[in-house]
Protein backbone atom coordinates (compact mmCIF):
# COMPACT_ATOMS: atom_id res chain seq x y z
CA UNK A 1 0.00 0.00 0.00
CA UNK A 2 3.01 2.28 0.52
CA UNK A 3 3.16 5.04 -2.08
CA UNK A 4 6.81 6.15 -1.85
CA UNK A 5 9.17 3.91 0.08
CA UNK A 6 12.82 4.33 1.01
CA UNK A 7 15.41 2.00 2.45
CA UNK A 8 17.09 2.10 4.82
CA UNK A 9 15.27 4.29 7.32
CA UNK A 10 18.45 4.88 9.33
CA UNK A 11 22.04 4.77 8.15
CA UNK A 12 25.02 5.28 10.45
CA UNK A 13 28.45 5.11 8.86
CA UNK A 14 32.02 6.33 9.08
CA UNK A 15 33.54 9.19 7.13
CA UNK A 16 34.99 8.06 3.82
CA UNK A 17 32.59 5.18 3.32
CA UNK A 18 30.30 4.74 0.31
CA UNK A 19 26.59 4.15 0.84
CA UNK A 20 23.36 3.88 -1.13
CA UNK A 21 19.75 4.77 -0.43
CA UNK A 22 16.96 3.20 -2.44
CA UNK A 23 13.61 4.68 -3.38
CA UNK A 24 10.57 3.16 -5.03
CA UNK A 25 7.16 4.59 -5.86
CA UNK A 26 4.08 2.63 -6.87
CA UNK A 27 2.02 5.65 -7.88
CA UNK A 28 2.86 5.50 -11.57
CA UNK A 29 4.39 8.99 -11.47
CA UNK A 30 6.88 10.03 -14.13
CA UNK A 31 8.94 12.40 -11.96
CA UNK A 32 11.02 11.55 -8.90
CA UNK A 33 13.24 13.64 -6.65
CA UNK A 34 15.87 13.55 -3.98
CA UNK A 35 15.84 16.19 -1.25
CA UNK A 36 18.20 16.86 1.66
CA UNK A 37 16.79 18.22 4.92
CA UNK A 38 19.38 19.56 7.32
CA UNK A 39 19.15 20.00 11.07
CA UNK A 40 17.42 23.37 10.65
CA UNK A 41 14.62 21.71 8.70
CA UNK A 42 15.65 23.38 5.45
CA UNK A 43 14.50 21.09 2.62
CA UNK A 44 16.64 21.48 -0.48
CA UNK A 45 16.17 19.79 -3.83
CA UNK A 46 19.16 17.78 -5.04
CA UNK A 47 18.04 15.91 -8.14
CA UNK A 48 14.98 15.33 -10.23
CA UNK A 49 14.34 12.64 -12.83
CA UNK A 50 11.54 12.47 -15.34
CA UNK A 51 10.97 9.05 -16.89
CA UNK A 52 14.52 7.94 -16.01
CA UNK A 53 16.10 11.11 -17.41
CA UNK A 54 17.95 13.59 -15.19
CA UNK A 55 16.23 16.99 -15.41
CA UNK A 56 17.49 18.80 -12.30
CA UNK A 57 20.94 18.67 -10.73
CA UNK A 58 21.20 21.36 -8.11
CA UNK A 59 24.96 21.95 -7.71
CA UNK A 60 25.35 18.83 -5.65
CA UNK A 61 28.91 17.50 -5.16
CA UNK A 62 29.70 14.79 -7.68
CA UNK A 63 30.17 12.38 -4.77
CA UNK A 64 26.39 12.09 -5.02
CA UNK A 65 25.22 10.02 -7.97
CA UNK A 66 21.56 9.28 -8.60
CA UNK A 67 20.49 6.33 -10.69
CA UNK A 68 17.07 5.59 -12.12
CA UNK A 69 16.82 2.04 -13.51
CA UNK A 70 13.16 2.62 -14.36
CA UNK A 71 10.62 5.34 -13.69
CA UNK A 72 9.47 3.71 -10.45
CA UNK A 73 12.92 3.72 -8.85
CA UNK A 74 15.43 6.42 -8.03
CA UNK A 75 18.46 5.43 -5.99
CA UNK A 76 21.11 7.68 -4.48
CA UNK A 77 24.72 6.60 -4.12
CA UNK A 78 27.10 8.66 -2.03
CA UNK A 79 30.87 8.22 -2.25
CA UNK A 80 33.45 9.28 0.32
CA UNK A 81 30.93 10.35 2.93
CA UNK A 82 31.68 13.53 4.87
CA UNK A 83 30.41 14.83 8.22
CA UNK A 84 28.38 17.50 6.42
CA UNK A 85 26.40 14.84 4.59
CA UNK A 86 24.59 14.00 7.83
CA UNK A 87 20.96 14.87 7.22
CA UNK A 88 17.60 13.35 6.41
CA UNK A 89 17.26 12.44 2.74
CA UNK A 90 13.77 12.38 1.30
CA UNK A 91 12.70 10.80 -1.94
CA UNK A 92 9.55 12.14 -3.59
CA UNK A 93 7.51 11.64 -6.71
CA UNK A 94 5.10 14.00 -8.40
CA UNK A 95 2.23 14.16 -10.83
CA UNK A 96 0.83 17.16 -12.69
CA UNK A 97 -2.05 18.57 -10.70
CA UNK A 98 -4.32 19.22 -13.64
CA UNK A 99 -5.82 22.27 -15.26
CA UNK A 100 -4.64 24.60 -12.50
CA UNK A 101 -1.03 23.77 -13.23
CA UNK A 102 1.73 22.77 -10.89
CA UNK A 103 2.73 19.35 -9.66
CA UNK A 104 1.66 17.51 -6.53
CA UNK A 105 4.50 15.86 -4.67
CA UNK A 106 4.41 12.82 -2.42
CA UNK A 107 7.29 12.22 -0.06
CA UNK A 108 8.84 9.02 1.18
CA UNK A 109 9.43 8.47 4.92
CA UNK A 110 13.03 9.70 4.77
CA UNK A 111 16.44 8.19 5.48
CA UNK A 112 18.35 9.62 8.42
CA UNK A 113 22.03 9.50 7.53
CA UNK A 114 24.57 9.99 10.29
CA UNK A 115 28.23 10.23 9.34
CA UNK A 116 30.65 9.72 12.24
CA UNK B 1 18.02 30.86 -6.85
CA UNK B 2 14.63 31.51 -5.39
CA UNK B 3 14.31 32.59 -1.79
CA UNK B 4 11.36 31.40 0.22
CA UNK B 5 11.17 33.05 3.62
CA UNK B 6 9.20 31.95 6.64
CA UNK B 7 9.30 32.97 10.27
CA UNK B 8 10.75 29.97 12.09
CA UNK B 9 8.55 30.49 15.14
CA UNK B 10 7.52 28.83 17.29
CA UNK B 11 4.06 30.24 16.85
CA UNK B 12 1.93 29.39 19.86
CA UNK B 13 -1.86 29.59 19.73
CA UNK B 14 -4.52 28.30 22.12
CA UNK B 15 -6.80 25.48 21.03
CA UNK B 16 -9.72 26.79 19.00
CA UNK B 17 -7.91 29.93 17.83
CA UNK B 18 -6.90 30.85 14.30
CA UNK B 19 -3.26 30.20 13.42
CA UNK B 20 -1.81 32.42 10.70
CA UNK B 21 1.34 31.32 8.89
CA UNK B 22 3.11 33.53 6.40
CA UNK B 23 5.55 33.06 3.55
CA UNK B 24 7.23 35.40 1.10
CA UNK B 25 9.09 34.45 -2.06
CA UNK B 26 11.57 36.29 -4.22
CA UNK B 27 10.68 35.30 -7.78
CA UNK B 28 7.79 36.95 -9.58
CA UNK B 29 7.59 34.16 -12.18
CA UNK B 30 6.54 31.40 -9.77
CA UNK B 31 3.01 30.24 -10.36
CA UNK B 32 2.43 27.29 -8.05
CA UNK B 33 2.45 27.47 -4.27
CA UNK B 34 2.10 24.78 -1.65
CA UNK B 35 1.79 24.31 2.07
CA UNK B 36 3.14 21.13 3.65
CA UNK B 37 2.80 19.93 7.22
CA UNK B 38 5.68 18.02 8.77
CA UNK B 39 5.39 16.30 12.12
CA UNK B 40 8.62 15.73 14.01
CA UNK B 41 10.49 12.78 12.54
CA UNK B 42 8.03 12.39 9.67
CA UNK B 43 7.95 13.35 6.01
CA UNK B 44 6.25 16.47 4.60
CA UNK B 45 2.58 16.01 3.79
CA UNK B 46 0.75 18.28 1.35
CA UNK B 47 -2.07 20.31 2.89
CA UNK B 48 -2.94 22.93 0.32
CA UNK B 49 -1.94 24.12 -3.11
CA UNK B 50 -2.86 27.49 -4.62
CA UNK B 51 -2.24 28.90 -8.05
CA UNK B 52 -4.40 32.04 -8.38
CA UNK B 53 -4.58 35.26 -6.43
CA UNK B 54 -7.12 35.20 -3.65
CA UNK B 55 -8.29 32.64 -1.14
CA UNK B 56 -8.69 28.90 -1.38
CA UNK B 57 -10.48 27.03 1.38
CA UNK B 58 -10.33 23.36 2.30
CA UNK B 59 -11.99 22.45 5.56
CA UNK B 60 -10.29 24.31 8.39
CA UNK B 61 -7.48 25.48 6.11
CA UNK B 62 -7.44 28.59 3.94
CA UNK B 63 -4.54 29.48 1.68
CA UNK B 64 -4.17 33.07 0.53
CA UNK B 65 -2.04 34.20 -2.38
CA UNK B 66 -1.01 37.70 -3.41
CA UNK B 67 1.36 37.52 -6.36
CA UNK B 68 1.87 41.29 -6.54
CA UNK B 69 3.19 41.27 -2.98
CA UNK B 70 4.87 37.85 -3.47
CA UNK B 71 3.14 36.59 -0.40
CA UNK B 72 1.31 33.40 0.46
CA UNK B 73 -0.28 32.54 3.78
CA UNK B 74 -2.07 29.69 5.49
CA UNK B 75 -4.86 30.15 8.01
CA UNK B 76 -5.87 27.28 10.26
CA UNK B 77 -9.24 27.82 11.90
CA UNK B 78 -10.28 26.11 15.14
CA UNK B 79 -6.68 25.02 15.75
CA UNK B 80 -6.27 21.64 17.40
CA UNK B 81 -3.32 20.21 19.35
CA UNK B 82 -2.94 17.73 16.49
CA UNK B 83 -2.12 20.69 14.22
CA UNK B 84 1.12 21.17 16.16
CA UNK B 85 3.82 20.61 13.55
CA UNK B 86 6.21 22.48 11.29
CA UNK B 87 4.55 24.05 8.25
CA UNK B 88 6.63 24.34 5.10
CA UNK B 89 5.87 26.77 2.31
CA UNK B 90 6.96 25.67 -1.17
CA UNK B 91 7.14 27.41 -4.51
CA UNK B 92 7.37 25.59 -7.83
CA UNK B 93 9.34 27.06 -10.69
CA UNK B 94 7.13 27.13 -13.73
CA UNK B 95 7.04 23.91 -15.72
CA UNK B 96 10.39 22.75 -14.40
CA UNK B 97 9.35 20.45 -11.56
CA UNK B 98 11.71 22.42 -9.37
CA UNK B 99 10.47 23.15 -5.87
CA UNK B 100 11.91 25.63 -3.40
CA UNK B 101 11.03 25.28 0.26
CA UNK B 102 11.11 27.69 3.15
CA UNK B 103 12.70 26.56 6.39
CA UNK B 104 9.29 26.14 7.99
CA UNK B 105 7.30 27.65 10.84
CA UNK B 106 6.84 25.56 13.96
CA UNK B 107 3.28 25.77 15.26
CA UNK B 108 2.33 24.84 18.83
CA UNK B 109 -1.38 24.57 19.64
CA UNK B 110 -1.88 24.54 23.38
CA UNK B 111 -4.85 22.64 24.88
HADDOCK unambig.tbl for C-alpha pairs under 7 A between the chains (distance, minus, plus):
assign (segid A and resid 41 and name CA) (segid B and resid 103 and name CA) 5.70 0.50 0.50
assign (segid A and resid 41 and name CA) (segid B and resid 104 and name CA) 6.97 0.50 0.50
assign (segid A and resid 42 and name CA) (segid B and resid 102 and name CA) 6.67 0.50 0.50
assign (segid A and resid 42 and name CA) (segid B and resid 103 and name CA) 4.44 0.50 0.50
assign (segid A and resid 43 and name CA) (segid B and resid 101 and name CA) 5.93 0.50 0.50
assign (segid A and resid 43 and name CA) (segid B and resid 103 and name CA) 6.88 0.50 0.50
assign (segid A and resid 44 and name CA) (segid B and resid 100 and name CA) 6.94 0.50 0.50
assign (segid A and resid 44 and name CA) (segid B and resid 101 and name CA) 6.82 0.50 0.50
assign (segid A and resid 45 and name CA) (segid B and resid 99 and name CA) 6.92 0.50 0.50
assign (segid A and resid 100 and name CA) (segid B and resid 51 and name CA) 6.63 0.50 0.50
assign (segid A and resid 102 and name CA) (segid B and resid 32 and name CA) 5.39 0.50 0.50
assign (segid A and resid 103 and name CA) (segid B and resid 97 and name CA) 6.98 0.50 0.50
assign (segid A and resid 107 and name CA) (segid B and resid 43 and name CA) 6.20 0.50 0.50
assign (segid A and resid 107 and name CA) (segid B and resid 44 and name CA) 6.39 0.50 0.50
assign (segid A and resid 108 and name CA) (segid B and resid 43 and name CA) 6.54 0.50 0.50
assign (segid A and resid 109 and name CA) (segid B and resid 42 and name CA) 6.32 0.50 0.50
assign (segid A and resid 109 and name CA) (segid B and resid 43 and name CA) 5.22 0.50 0.50
assign (segid A and resid 110 and name CA) (segid B and resid 43 and name CA) 6.38 0.50 0.50
